[in-house]
């Protein structure tokens, strides 16, 4: 199944961290490394790292995003879309 592009990200679907991805904590957030496609992504906020780690505990990405302060919600939705396009997070 192809990964969603940032423009086709469906926040109404449930997502989870790809099992092929490792998150390495950093002072700025985390590095996400995909062992399958060897991509590296920077999660530039500790709150984004927490959101990504908790995705599988929510019925949809939108539900998970509802816990993010409104002023940061759209930026985090775009970050999730980029992570989905890079296969870092995958639909459940």
Secondary structure, 3 states (H helix, E strand, C coil): CCCCCCCCCCCCCCEEECCCEEEEEECCEEEEEECCCCCEEEECCHHHHHHHHHHHHCCCHHHHHCCCCHHHHHHHHHHHHHHHHCCCEEEC
